[in-house]
Amino acid sequence: MDRRKFVKILGAAGVAGALPLKFNLFRPGKAFGAVTWVSSPALQKFVQALPGLGASGIPVAAPVPDPVFPNTDFYRITAGAYTQVLHPSLPAATHLFGYTDSTAVNFKHLGGLIIATRGRAVRARFTNTLPPTSIMPVDKSIPGAETGQAENRIATHLHGGLVPWISDGGPFDWFTPGGGGYAHGASFLNGPGSVFDNIPGMPMANGQADYYYPNALGASARLEWYHDHALGITRLNAYAGIASGYLIRDNVVAAMENNGTIPPLSRVIPLIFQDKIFLTGANPVAGGRGGAGDLWYPSVYDPAIWTYNPPAGAPPLPVPSAVPEFFGDTMLANGKVFPSVSVNRGTYRLIMLNACNARVLRLKLVFASGAGFPANTEPTTYNNPPAALPFVQIGAEGGFLPAPVTLTGTGSTTTLLLAPAERAELIVDFSKVPANSILLLYNDAPAPFPTADPRNDYYPGGPGVVNPAPGFGPNTRTIMQFNVSSTVLPALTRPLVLPALDPVSLLGKTPKRTRRLTLNEDFDQFGRLIQYLGTNVLDPSTGSFGRPYLEMPPTETPTNGDIEIWEIANLTGDTHPIHFHLVNVQIISRQPFDPGSYNGTPTYTGPARPPDPNERGWKETVRMNPSEVIRVIAKFDLPPGLPFTVATSTRFGPPPAGKKYNDFVWHCHILEHEEHDMMRPLVVISP
């Protein structure tokens, strides 16, 4: 290996040894005195009700039968700008971007939620009405967002969807609103004149695109979500609000609800978590955008906050600039700041999604303490309070687990951990909780994970740069409140037995090949931290194992139907939630290794261990830990039986004779990592 490059990445040898970058380069706290980081105002916790599903909460989109494709629901969704009051004490309504049903425009944060049915397809027509200027600071040095590129591009990705590539909403699938200056990306094959422009009396116009979601192959009941994926501005569009849920229902889960195996639909509480920062007045930071009540997002790469290693002759840092990661100081659930929900004494299902840009959540329910605190808003202690009652996890991103997993909140593998984009379906039994109790959903995950900068941790008396008063934010430890009534609900009538893994397990299958891949961190041409995916072969363009997204040719090119094992070595100091488009995977094992001696082959420092019990189902977002090789297995099946022909991608040049390129990606779902530049093509070759 190139030792000069290795030393550059790892920092001073002899002090921290051969450890990944973030283990030995200290990142000091936020430089408030220099006004490079903003804090939210003191917002009182738990004065708002948790929004449910419906017109007054998270609006649900309504379909009609598709007039062209059989057995398909047709939705019309608009992406646009609006304002909404996210907390009554904010100085003004917050400017947001988001989705709404085009036929009954009702913009609300996280709105446009789609409820789909397994075995029945969805076709969604998205119309882009975003204004020309983003409400977020746009760094023109990031690939895809260069000077002259429109700031109001969108590309809709169904996260977790098993879909044809032209409906995947990949980074190059973007399109702008119609009108003057209309443009689209290199992979955009779903707009006017495409195979979808076929509804009688409803021709597609510039600024519109159709996406087709089969909801068939492997699509058991589960929570997916759809969000923006436009190249160069994904992190900004998603943070601005361009995201919503996509819930797949099926007969299996309906039967379990009806026969008393799991809590019925009336006792399901969907929970989508985000962390934000709000402005109290004009944005004080160079290159920043927004005013009183608006979302704040960093616009300056500050060497006092993040590691900075400019090469000789490096250009000055751009303003606005991309940053290594973003951690908000104020928690939202279902689009509201620190909400509260009432439950009765009985069992409920909580379906959770971590929709934060970068913050990992480590969750448990704890009792609130009333002594001296307004409205009983604090836990008994902020230092690892005991769990009030366990979670029983029954599902993850790919549907049901093989068996229920009880999470007591007492240890590293028995506490619920959700990285960005991970989901969990849980059963919680409030029946033995004393009437009129108050429980808090508590989070104490380090940020970054797992090597914390304590200044990203907000709670009264904590180490964060702002110490809020009890009962108020900023606070990232207490997300929301559960008020338990005295009403007793009927108990479940059947033992909790989950159906067989669907689809069947791949564990033990013989793979077509095993790929050896890497997660990497380096510095870009400005000296900023940058993350890469890579192979186990040094890349001359970076001098490391990491490879930029736009570097060609693609290196991950399975053939349709292939079973592959991917062995991925994490050479960084972060846990990365790696998301696979098209496929769900199963974790085979995790094994510690020495990153300092990595030369393309890992030197293992311990035995392989199996995945945690709640990782043993199907997943498409997988936490990959520092100094660990993780092995996953997947079958790269394209959706069969589509009612149209899928064209080849031409982004990689002409495919071999008689073949097609199906253009997907795999990437880190820390959105700041994904865009700078931790993403690579995943090209499935098919006839």
C-alpha positions as CSV (number, residue, x, y, z in Angstrom):
1,M,0.0,0.0,0.0
2,D,1.1,3.6,-0.6
3,R,2.4,4.4,2.9
4,R,2.5,8.2,2.3
5,K,-1.2,8.1,1.5
6,F,-1.9,5.9,4.5
7,V,-0.2,8.3,6.9
8,K,-2.0,11.2,5.4
9,I,-5.3,9.5,6.1
10,L,-4.5,8.2,9.6
11,G,-2.7,11.2,11.0
12,A,0.2,11.2,13.4
13,A,1.5,7.7,14.0
14,G,2.7,6.9,17.5
15,V,-0.1,9.0,19.0
16,A,-3.2,7.2,18.0
17,G,-1.5,4.3,16.1
18,A,-3.0,2.9,13.0
19,L,-6.6,3.9,13.6
20,P,-9.1,5.4,11.2
21,L,-9.2,9.1,10.7
22,K,-11.9,10.1,13.1
23,F,-10.4,8.1,16.0
24,N,-7.3,10.2,16.2
25,L,-8.1,13.7,14.8
26,F,-10.1,15.5,17.4
27,R,-12.9,17.7,16.1
28,P,-13.5,20.6,18.5
29,G,-16.9,21.9,19.4
30,K,-19.0,24.3,17.4
31,A,-17.6,27.8,17.2
32,F,-20.6,29.8,18.4
33,G,-18.5,32.9,19.1
34,A,-17.6,33.0,15.4
35,V,-21.3,32.6,14.5
36,T,-20.6,29.6,12.3
37,W,-23.2,27.4,14.0
38,V,-26.7,28.4,15.0
39,S,-28.9,27.1,17.9
40,S,-32.6,26.7,17.9
41,P,-34.7,28.8,20.3
42,A,-35.9,27.5,23.6
43,L,-39.1,25.6,22.5
44,Q,-41.3,24.1,25.2
45,K,-41.5,20.3,25.0
46,F,-44.7,18.3,24.6
47,V,-47.2,21.1,24.1
48,Q,-48.3,19.7,20.7
49,A,-50.1,16.5,19.8
50,L,-48.4,13.9,17.7
51,P,-49.8,14.2,14.2
52,G,-51.5,11.0,13.0
53,L,-52.4,10.0,9.5
54,G,-55.1,12.2,7.9
55,A,-55.8,15.6,6.6
56,S,-55.0,17.4,9.9
57,G,-51.9,15.4,10.5
58,I,-49.8,13.7,7.8
59,P,-52.1,13.8,4.7
60,V,-52.5,10.4,2.9
61,A,-52.6,10.5,-0.9
62,A,-55.7,9.1,-2.6
63,P,-55.4,6.9,-5.8
64,V,-57.7,6.1,-8.7
65,P,-57.5,2.9,-10.9
66,D,-54.8,3.3,-13.5
67,P,-56.5,3.7,-16.9
68,V,-53.6,2.0,-18.7
69,F,-51.8,-0.5,-16.5
70,P,-53.9,-3.4,-15.1
71,N,-54.1,-4.0,-11.3
72,T,-52.5,-0.6,-10.6
73,D,-53.3,2.4,-8.5
74,F,-52.6,5.8,-10.0
75,Y,-51.5,8.7,-7.8
76,R,-50.8,12.3,-8.6
77,I,-48.2,14.0,-6.3
78,T,-46.9,17.5,-6.4
79,A,-43.6,18.6,-5.0
80,G,-43.7,22.3,-4.0
81,A,-43.0,25.0,-1.4
82,Y,-45.2,26.0,1.5
83,T,-45.1,27.3,5.1
84,Q,-46.2,25.5,8.3
85,V,-46.1,26.2,12.0
86,L,-44.0,23.4,13.5
87,H,-44.0,24.8,17.0
88,P,-46.3,27.6,18.4
89,S,-43.3,29.5,20.0
90,L,-41.3,29.8,16.8
91,P,-41.2,33.4,15.7
92,A,-42.8,32.6,12.3
93,A,-44.1,29.8,10.2
94,T,-41.3,27.6,8.7
95,H,-40.6,27.6,4.9
96,L,-40.6,24.0,3.7
97,F,-40.5,21.9,0.6
98,G,-42.6,18.8,0.4
99,Y,-45.1,16.5,-1.3
100,T,-48.9,16.7,-1.5
101,D,-51.7,15.0,-3.4
102,S,-52.1,17.0,-6.6
103,T,-55.9,16.4,-6.6
104,A,-56.5,17.8,-3.1
105,V,-53.6,20.1,-2.4
106,N,-52.9,20.1,1.4
107,F,-49.2,20.7,2.0
108,K,-48.2,19.4,5.4
109,H,-44.8,18.2,6.6
110,L,-44.3,14.6,5.5
111,G,-47.6,14.7,3.5
112,G,-48.5,12.7,0.5
113,L,-48.1,9.4,2.3
114,I,-48.9,6.4,0.1
115,I,-50.6,3.3,1.5
116,A,-50.0,0.5,-1.0
117,T,-51.1,-3.2,-1.2
118,R,-48.8,-6.1,-1.9
119,G,-49.6,-7.6,-5.3
120,R,-51.1,-4.3,-6.6
121,A,-48.8,-1.9,-8.4
122,V,-48.6,1.8,-8.0
123,R,-48.0,4.4,-10.7
124,A,-47.2,7.9,-9.3
125,R,-47.1,11.0,-11.5
126,F,-44.9,13.6,-9.8
127,T,-45.2,17.3,-10.8
128,N,-42.3,19.6,-9.8
129,T,-43.4,23.1,-8.8
130,L,-40.5,24.1,-6.7
131,P,-39.3,27.8,-6.9
132,P,-36.0,28.5,-8.7
133,T,-34.1,29.2,-5.5
134,S,-33.7,26.6,-2.9
135,I,-34.4,27.4,0.8
136,M,-31.1,25.7,1.6
137,P,-27.5,26.9,0.9
138,V,-26.3,25.1,-2.3
139,D,-22.6,24.3,-2.6
140,K,-21.7,24.6,-6.3
141,S,-18.4,22.6,-5.8
142,I,-20.4,19.3,-5.3
143,P,-20.7,17.1,-8.4
144,G,-24.2,17.6,-9.9
145,A,-24.8,21.0,-8.3
146,E,-22.2,23.0,-10.4
147,T,-22.7,26.7,-11.2
148,G,-25.5,27.0,-13.8
149,Q,-27.3,23.8,-12.6
150,A,-30.9,24.4,-11.4
151,E,-31.5,24.4,-7.7
152,N,-35.1,23.2,-8.0
153,R,-34.3,19.7,-9.5
154,I,-36.0,16.6,-8.0
155,A,-35.7,12.9,-8.4
156,T,-38.1,10.6,-6.5
157,H,-36.5,7.5,-5.0
158,L,-38.7,4.8,-3.4
159,H,-36.4,3.8,-0.6
160,G,-36.7,0.1,-0.2
161,G,-38.6,-0.4,-3.4
162,L,-37.9,-3.4,-5.7
163,V,-38.5,-1.4,-8.9
164,P,-37.3,-1.1,-12.5
165,W,-34.3,1.2,-12.8
166,I,-36.2,3.8,-14.8
167,S,-38.5,4.2,-11.7
168,D,-35.8,4.0,-9.1
169,G,-35.3,7.8,-8.9
170,G,-31.5,7.6,-9.0
171,P,-29.2,10.6,-8.8
172,F,-29.3,11.3,-12.6
173,D,-33.1,10.9,-12.8
174,W,-33.7,14.5,-11.9
175,F,-36.0,16.9,-13.7
176,T,-36.8,20.6,-13.2
177,P,-40.3,22.3,-13.3
178,G,-41.7,22.9,-16.7
179,G,-41.4,26.3,-18.4
180,G,-38.3,28.2,-19.5
181,G,-35.1,26.5,-18.8
182,Y,-36.6,23.0,-18.4
183,A,-33.9,20.3,-18.1
184,H,-33.5,16.7,-16.9
185,G,-30.7,14.3,-16.0
186,A,-28.9,11.7,-18.1
187,S,-31.0,8.8,-16.7
188,F,-34.3,10.5,-17.0
189,L,-36.5,8.1,-19.1
190,N,-39.8,8.6,-17.4
191,G,-41.1,12.0,-18.6
192,P,-42.9,13.2,-21.7
193,G,-42.6,10.8,-24.6
194,S,-41.6,7.9,-22.3
195,V,-43.3,4.5,-21.9
196,F,-45.4,6.2,-19.2
197,D,-46.8,9.0,-21.3
198,N,-49.8,7.0,-22.3
199,I,-52.9,8.1,-20.3
200,P,-55.7,9.1,-22.6
201,G,-56.5,12.8,-22.1
202,M,-53.7,13.3,-19.7
203,P,-50.4,13.8,-21.6
204,M,-47.3,14.4,-19.6
205,A,-45.8,17.8,-19.6
206,N,-42.3,19.1,-18.9
207,G,-41.8,19.1,-15.2
208,Q,-43.6,15.8,-14.7
209,A,-42.4,12.2,-14.4
210,D,-44.1,8.9,-13.8
211,Y,-42.7,6.1,-11.5
212,Y,-44.0,2.5,-11.5
213,Y,-43.7,0.5,-8.3
214,P,-44.7,-3.2,-8.7
215,N,-45.2,-4.0,-5.0
216,A,-44.8,-7.6,-5.9
217,L,-41.4,-9.4,-5.8
218,G,-40.4,-9.8,-2.2
219,A,-42.6,-6.8,-1.2
220,S,-44.2,-8.2,2.0
221,A,-45.9,-5.7,4.4
222,R,-43.4,-3.1,5.5
223,L,-42.7,0.6,5.8
224,E,-40.8,2.1,2.9
225,W,-40.4,5.8,2.2
226,Y,-39.9,8.0,-0.8
227,H,-37.6,11.0,-0.8
228,D,-35.6,13.2,-3.1
229,H,-32.4,11.8,-4.6
230,A,-31.3,14.5,-7.1
231,L,-27.5,14.6,-7.7
232,G,-25.7,17.2,-5.6
233,I,-28.7,18.4,-3.5
234,T,-30.2,15.3,-2.0
235,R,-29.1,16.2,1.5
236,L,-30.7,19.7,1.1
237,N,-34.0,18.6,-0.5
238,A,-34.6,15.9,2.1
239,Y,-33.8,18.2,5.0
240,A,-36.1,20.8,3.5
241,G,-38.9,18.3,3.7
242,I,-39.1,16.4,0.4
243,A,-39.8,13.0,2.0
244,S,-42.9,10.9,3.0
245,G,-43.9,7.4,3.9
246,Y,-44.9,4.5,1.7
247,L,-46.6,1.8,3.7
248,I,-47.2,-1.6,2.1
249,R,-50.0,-3.7,3.5
250,D,-50.8,-7.4,2.8
251,N,-53.2,-10.2,3.7
252,V,-50.7,-11.8,6.1
253,V,-50.4,-8.8,8.4
254,A,-54.2,-8.1,8.1
255,A,-55.0,-11.6,9.2
256,M,-52.6,-11.3,12.2
257,E,-54.3,-8.0,13.2
258,N,-57.7,-9.6,12.9
259,N,-57.0,-12.8,14.8
260,G,-55.3,-11.1,17.8
261,T,-51.7,-12.1,17.1
262,I,-50.6,-8.5,16.8
263,P,-52.3,-5.2,17.8
264,P,-54.9,-4.1,15.3
265,L,-54.6,-1.3,12.8
266,S,-56.4,1.1,15.3
267,R,-53.4,0.7,17.6
268,V,-50.7,1.3,15.1
269,I,-48.6,4.5,15.6
270,P,-46.3,5.4,12.8
271,L,-43.3,7.5,13.9
272,I,-40.9,9.4,11.6
273,F,-38.0,11.1,13.4
274,Q,-35.9,14.0,12.3
275,D,-33.5,16.5,13.9
276,K,-33.6,20.1,12.8
277,I,-32.3,23.6,13.8
278,F,-34.5,26.7,13.7
279,L,-33.5,30.3,13.2
280,T,-34.7,32.9,15.6
281,G,-34.1,35.8,13.1
282,A,-32.0,36.6,10.1
283,N,-29.4,33.9,9.2
284,P,-26.1,35.2,10.6
285,V,-23.8,32.8,8.7
286,A,-22.1,33.7,5.4
287,G,-23.8,32.0,2.5
288,G,-26.8,30.9,4.6
289,R,-30.4,31.2,3.8
290,G,-33.7,31.7,5.6
291,G,-35.1,33.9,8.3
292,A,-37.0,33.8,11.5
293,G,-38.7,30.4,12.1
294,D,-36.9,28.8,9.2
295,L,-34.8,25.7,9.1
296,W,-31.1,26.4,9.4
297,Y,-28.4,24.3,7.7
298,P,-24.6,24.9,7.7
299,S,-23.2,27.0,4.9
300,V,-19.6,27.2,6.0
301,Y,-17.0,24.5,6.4
302,D,-15.3,25.7,9.6
303,P,-11.9,24.2,10.4
304,A,-12.6,24.9,14.1
305,I,-15.4,22.4,13.8
306,W,-14.3,19.8,11.3
307,T,-10.9,18.3,10.4
308,Y,-9.3,20.3,7.6
309,N,-6.2,19.2,5.6
310,P,-5.7,21.4,2.5
311,P,-3.0,20.2,0.0
312,A,-0.4,22.7,-1.2
313,G,-2.0,25.2,-3.4
314,A,-5.5,24.3,-2.5
315,P,-8.2,26.7,-3.5
316,P,-10.0,28.6,-0.7
317,L,-12.9,26.9,0.9
318,P,-16.1,27.6,-1.0
319,V,-19.1,29.4,0.6
320,P,-21.6,27.8,0.7
321,S,-19.7,24.6,1.4
322,A,-20.7,21.0,2.0
323,V,-20.1,19.8,5.5
324,P,-19.1,16.3,6.7
325,E,-22.4,15.7,8.6
326,F,-25.2,17.6,10.1
327,F,-26.7,17.1,13.6
328,G,-29.7,19.2,14.6
329,D,-30.5,20.2,18.2
330,T,-34.3,19.8,18.1
331,M,-36.2,16.6,17.6
332,L,-39.3,16.2,15.5
333,A,-41.7,13.2,15.4
334,N,-44.1,13.1,12.5
335,G,-43.1,16.6,11.5
336,K,-43.8,18.3,14.9
337,V,-41.3,19.5,17.5
338,F,-41.3,17.4,20.7
339,P,-44.9,16.1,20.4
340,S,-47.1,14.2,22.8
341,V,-49.4,11.2,22.3
342,S,-52.0,9.6,24.5
343,V,-52.3,5.8,24.7
344,N,-54.4,3.4,26.7
345,R,-53.3,0.5,28.9
346,G,-52.8,-2.2,26.3
347,T,-50.6,-3.3,23.4
348,Y,-49.6,-1.0,20.5
349,R,-47.5,-1.3,17.4
350,L,-45.0,1.4,16.8
351,I,-43.6,1.6,13.2
352,M,-40.4,3.8,13.3
353,L,-38.3,5.4,10.7
354,N,-35.1,7.4,11.4
355,A,-35.3,10.2,8.7
356,C,-32.4,12.2,10.2
357,N,-29.6,13.4,7.8
358,A,-26.9,11.9,10.0
359,R,-28.0,11.3,13.6
360,V,-28.2,7.7,14.8
361,L,-30.9,7.0,17.5
362,R,-30.6,4.7,20.4
363,L,-34.1,4.4,21.8
364,K,-36.0,3.3,24.9
365,L,-39.0,4.3,26.8
366,V,-38.3,5.8,30.3
367,F,-40.5,7.3,33.0
368,A,-40.7,11.0,33.4
369,S,-40.0,12.8,36.7
370,G,-42.4,15.5,37.9
371,A,-40.4,16.9,40.7
372,G,-39.7,20.6,39.9
373,F,-40.1,20.1,36.2
374,P,-42.9,21.7,34.1
375,A,-45.4,19.3,32.8
376,N,-43.3,16.2,33.9
377,T,-41.0,16.6,31.0
378,E,-37.7,15.2,32.1
379,P,-36.5,11.6,32.7
380,T,-35.6,10.5,36.2
381,T,-31.9,10.9,35.2
382,Y,-30.3,11.8,31.9
383,N,-27.5,9.3,32.5
384,N,-28.8,6.0,31.1
385,P,-32.2,5.9,32.8
386,P,-33.7,2.4,33.2
387,A,-36.2,1.4,30.6
388,A,-39.8,1.6,31.7
389,L,-40.8,-1.4,29.6
390,P,-39.3,-3.4,26.7
391,F,-39.8,-3.1,23.0
392,V,-40.6,-6.3,21.2
393,Q,-39.3,-5.9,17.7
394,I,-41.1,-7.9,15.0
395,G,-40.0,-6.2,11.8
396,A,-37.3,-4.2,10.0
397,E,-36.9,-2.7,6.6
398,G,-37.7,-5.9,4.7
399,G,-40.8,-7.0,6.7
400,F,-41.1,-9.4,9.6
401,L,-38.1,-10.8,11.4
402,P,-37.7,-14.6,11.7
403,A,-38.8,-14.3,15.4
404,P,-39.7,-11.6,17.8
405,V,-36.8,-9.9,19.6
406,T,-37.2,-8.4,23.1
407,L,-35.2,-5.2,23.6
408,T,-34.9,-4.5,27.3
409,G,-32.8,-1.4,26.9
410,T,-30.1,-2.7,29.2
411,G,-27.2,-3.5,26.8
412,S,-25.6,-2.8,23.4
413,T,-27.5,-5.6,21.6
414,T,-30.7,-5.2,23.6
415,T,-31.3,-1.5,23.0
416,L,-33.0,-0.4,19.8
417,L,-30.5,1.3,17.5
418,L,-31.7,3.0,14.3
419,A,-29.2,4.6,11.9
420,P,-30.5,7.1,9.3
421,A,-33.0,5.3,7.0
422,E,-33.4,2.2,9.2
423,R,-36.9,1.2,10.3
424,A,-38.3,-1.0,13.1
425,E,-41.8,-2.3,13.8
426,L,-42.3,-2.8,17.5
427,I,-44.9,-4.1,19.9
428,V,-45.1,-2.2,23.2
429,D,-47.3,-3.3,26.1
430,F,-48.6,-0.4,28.2
431,S,-51.0,-2.6,30.1
432,K,-48.9,-2.9,33.3
433,V,-47.9,0.8,33.3
434,P,-49.7,2.6,36.1
435,A,-52.6,4.7,35.0
436,N,-51.8,8.4,34.2
437,S,-48.0,7.6,33.9
438,I,-45.9,9.7,31.6
439,L,-43.3,8.0,29.5
440,L,-40.6,9.6,27.3
441,L,-39.0,8.3,24.2
442,Y,-35.3,8.7,25.1
443,N,-32.3,8.7,22.8
444,D,-28.6,8.8,23.9
445,A,-26.8,7.7,20.8
446,P,-23.4,9.4,20.3
447,A,-23.1,11.9,17.4
448,P,-21.2,11.1,15.3
449,F,-21.7,7.4,15.9
450,P,-19.9,5.7,17.7
451,T,-17.1,8.3,18.5
452,A,-19.1,11.2,19.9
453,D,-18.4,14.9,19.9
454,P,-20.3,15.6,23.1
455,R,-21.3,19.0,21.9
456,N,-23.8,17.4,19.6
457,D,-25.7,16.1,22.7
458,Y,-28.4,18.4,24.0
459,Y,-30.1,18.1,27.4
460,P,-30.3,20.1,30.7
461,G,-26.9,20.0,32.4
462,G,-25.4,18.1,29.5
463,P,-22.1,18.8,27.7
464,G,-23.7,20.4,24.6
465,V,-22.8,23.9,23.7
466,V,-26.4,24.9,24.8
467,N,-27.8,23.7,28.1
468,P,-31.5,24.1,27.9
469,A,-33.8,24.7,30.9
470,P,-35.8,21.7,32.0
471,G,-38.9,21.3,29.9
472,F,-37.5,23.1,26.9
473,G,-35.3,22.4,23.9
474,P,-32.7,22.3,22.4
475,N,-32.9,18.6,23.4
476,T,-31.9,15.5,21.5
477,R,-32.4,13.1,24.4
478,T,-36.2,13.3,24.9
479,I,-37.9,13.0,21.5
480,M,-41.6,12.7,22.4
481,Q,-44.0,11.9,25.3
482,F,-46.5,9.1,25.8
483,N,-49.4,9.8,28.2
484,V,-50.9,6.5,29.5
485,S,-54.6,6.8,30.4
486,S,-56.6,4.7,32.8
487,T,-58.6,2.9,30.0
488,V,-57.8,-0.8,29.7
489,L,-57.7,-2.3,26.2
490,P,-58.5,-6.0,25.4
491,A,-55.4,-8.2,25.5
492,L,-54.1,-10.0,22.4
493,T,-55.7,-13.4,22.1
494,R,-52.9,-15.4,20.3
495,P,-49.2,-16.1,21.0
496,L,-46.8,-13.9,19.1
497,V,-45.6,-16.2,16.3
498,L,-44.3,-14.5,13.2
499,P,-44.7,-16.0,9.7
500,A,-41.7,-17.5,7.8
501,L,-39.2,-15.2,6.4
502,D,-40.5,-13.7,3.1
503,P,-38.9,-14.2,0.7
504,V,-37.0,-17.3,1.8
505,S,-33.6,-17.0,3.3
506,L,-30.4,-16.9,1.1
507,L,-28.2,-18.0,4.0
508,G,-26.2,-21.1,3.0
509,K,-26.8,-20.5,-0.7
510,T,-23.7,-20.8,-3.0
511,P,-22.9,-17.3,-4.4
512,K,-22.0,-16.6,-8.0
513,R,-19.1,-14.5,-6.6
514,T,-17.8,-12.7,-3.5
515,R,-16.9,-9.0,-3.9
516,R,-14.4,-7.4,-1.5
517,L,-15.3,-3.7,-1.0
518,T,-14.2,-0.9,1.3
519,L,-15.6,2.2,3.1
520,N,-13.0,5.1,3.1
521,E,-12.4,8.6,4.3
522,D,-9.9,11.2,2.8
523,F,-9.7,14.9,2.0
524,D,-11.0,16.6,-1.1
525,Q,-9.2,19.2,-3.3
526,F,-10.2,21.9,-0.8
527,G,-8.9,19.9,2.2
528,R,-12.4,19.0,3.4
529,L,-13.3,15.6,4.8
530,I,-14.7,13.3,2.1
531,Q,-16.0,9.8,2.2
532,Y,-15.8,7.1,-0.5
533,L,-17.0,3.7,-1.3
534,G,-14.3,1.5,-3.0
535,T,-12.9,-1.9,-3.8
536,N,-9.9,-3.7,-2.3
537,V,-7.7,-2.3,-5.1
538,L,-6.0,1.1,-4.8
539,D,-7.6,3.7,-7.0
540,P,-5.0,5.9,-8.8
541,S,-7.5,8.9,-8.9
542,T,-7.6,9.1,-5.1
543,G,-4.5,7.2,-4.0
544,S,-6.6,5.1,-1.7
545,F,-9.2,2.4,-2.0
546,G,-12.0,4.9,-2.3
547,R,-13.6,5.7,-5.7
548,P,-15.7,8.8,-6.6
549,Y,-19.3,8.1,-7.7
550,L,-18.7,9.5,-11.2
551,E,-15.5,7.5,-11.8
552,M,-16.1,5.0,-14.6
553,P,-16.4,2.2,-15.3
554,P,-18.7,0.9,-12.6
555,T,-17.1,-1.8,-10.4
556,E,-20.3,-3.5,-9.0
557,T,-21.9,-5.2,-12.0
558,P,-23.9,-8.3,-11.1
559,T,-26.0,-10.1,-13.7
560,N,-29.7,-10.4,-13.2
561,G,-30.5,-13.4,-11.0
562,D,-27.0,-13.6,-9.5
563,I,-26.5,-14.4,-5.8
564,E,-23.5,-12.5,-4.4
565,I,-21.7,-12.1,-1.1
566,W,-20.3,-8.7,-0.4
567,E,-17.5,-8.4,2.2
568,I,-17.2,-4.7,3.1
569,A,-14.3,-3.5,5.2
570,N,-14.9,-0.2,7.1
571,L,-11.6,1.7,7.1
572,T,-13.2,4.9,8.7
573,G,-14.0,5.9,12.3
574,D,-17.8,6.2,11.6
575,T,-20.6,3.7,11.5
576,H,-22.1,4.0,8.0
577,P,-25.7,3.0,7.2
578,I,-25.1,1.6,3.8
579,H,-28.3,1.5,1.6
580,F,-28.7,-0.9,-1.3
581,H,-31.0,0.1,-4.1
582,L,-33.1,-2.6,-5.8
583,V,-32.2,-5.4,-3.4
584,N,-32.8,-6.5,0.2
585,V,-29.8,-8.2,1.8
586,Q,-29.2,-10.6,4.7
587,I,-26.3,-10.1,7.1
588,I,-24.1,-13.2,7.4
589,S,-21.5,-12.0,9.9
590,R,-19.4,-9.2,11.3
591,Q,-15.7,-9.6,12.1
592,P,-13.2,-7.2,13.6
593,F,-10.0,-6.4,11.7
594,D,-7.0,-4.1,11.9
595,P,-7.6,-1.2,9.5
596,G,-4.0,0.0,10.0
597,S,-2.6,-3.1,8.3
598,Y,-5.2,-3.3,5.5
599,N,-3.6,-3.8,2.1
600,G,-6.5,-5.1,0.2
601,T,-6.9,-8.1,2.5
602,P,-8.0,-7.7,6.1
603,T,-6.0,-8.9,9.1
604,Y,-8.7,-10.2,11.4
605,T,-8.3,-9.5,15.2
606,G,-11.2,-11.8,16.3
607,P,-13.7,-14.3,15.2
608,A,-16.7,-13.6,13.1
609,R,-20.0,-13.1,15.0
610,P,-23.5,-13.4,13.7
611,P,-25.8,-10.4,13.3
612,D,-27.7,-9.1,16.2
613,P,-31.1,-10.9,16.7
614,N,-33.0,-7.9,15.3
615,E,-30.8,-7.8,12.2
616,R,-31.6,-11.3,11.1
617,G,-34.4,-10.4,8.7
618,W,-34.3,-8.7,5.3
619,K,-32.6,-5.3,5.3
620,E,-31.6,-2.7,2.7
621,T,-30.0,-0.3,5.1
622,V,-27.2,-1.9,7.1
623,R,-25.0,-0.4,9.8
624,M,-21.3,-1.0,9.1
625,N,-19.1,-0.3,12.1
626,P,-15.5,0.9,12.2
627,S,-12.7,-1.7,12.1
628,E,-15.2,-4.3,11.1
629,V,-15.7,-6.5,8.0
630,I,-19.4,-7.1,7.4
631,R,-20.7,-9.9,5.1
632,V,-24.0,-9.6,3.4
633,I,-25.7,-11.8,0.8
634,A,-28.2,-10.7,-1.9
635,K,-29.9,-11.9,-5.0
636,F,-29.9,-9.3,-7.8
637,D,-33.4,-9.9,-9.2
638,L,-35.0,-7.3,-11.5
639,P,-38.7,-7.1,-11.1
640,P,-40.4,-9.5,-13.6
641,G,-43.6,-9.2,-15.6
642,L,-43.6,-5.4,-16.1
643,P,-46.4,-4.1,-18.5
644,F,-43.8,-2.2,-20.5
645,T,-40.3,-2.6,-21.9
646,V,-37.4,-1.2,-19.9
647,A,-34.7,0.6,-21.9
648,T,-31.0,0.3,-21.2
649,S,-29.1,3.0,-19.4
650,T,-26.6,4.7,-21.7
651,R,-24.7,6.5,-19.0
652,F,-22.0,3.9,-19.1
653,G,-21.7,3.6,-22.8
654,P,-23.3,0.9,-25.0
655,P,-23.8,-2.4,-23.3
656,P,-22.6,-5.7,-24.7
657,A,-24.6,-7.0,-27.6
658,G,-28.0,-8.3,-26.5
659,K,-27.6,-6.9,-23.0
660,K,-29.0,-4.0,-21.0
661,Y,-27.6,-1.9,-18.2
662,N,-29.9,-1.3,-15.3
663,D,-28.7,1.7,-13.4
664,F,-29.0,1.6,-9.6
665,V,-26.7,2.8,-6.8
666,W,-25.5,1.8,-3.4
667,H,-24.4,4.5,-0.9
668,C,-24.1,5.7,2.7
669,H,-27.4,7.1,4.0
670,I,-25.7,9.7,6.1
671,L,-26.8,12.2,3.5
672,E,-23.8,14.4,3.8
673,H,-21.6,11.4,3.2
674,E,-23.7,10.2,0.2
675,E,-23.2,13.4,-1.6
676,H,-19.5,13.9,-0.8
677,D,-18.9,11.2,-2.2
678,M,-19.9,8.0,-0.6
679,M,-21.9,6.5,-3.5
680,R,-21.2,4.1,-6.4
681,P,-23.1,2.7,-9.3
682,L,-24.8,-0.7,-8.9
683,V,-25.3,-1.8,-12.5
684,V,-27.4,-5.0,-13.0
685,I,-26.8,-6.5,-16.5
686,S,-29.8,-8.2,-18.1
687,P,-30.9,-9.5,-21.5
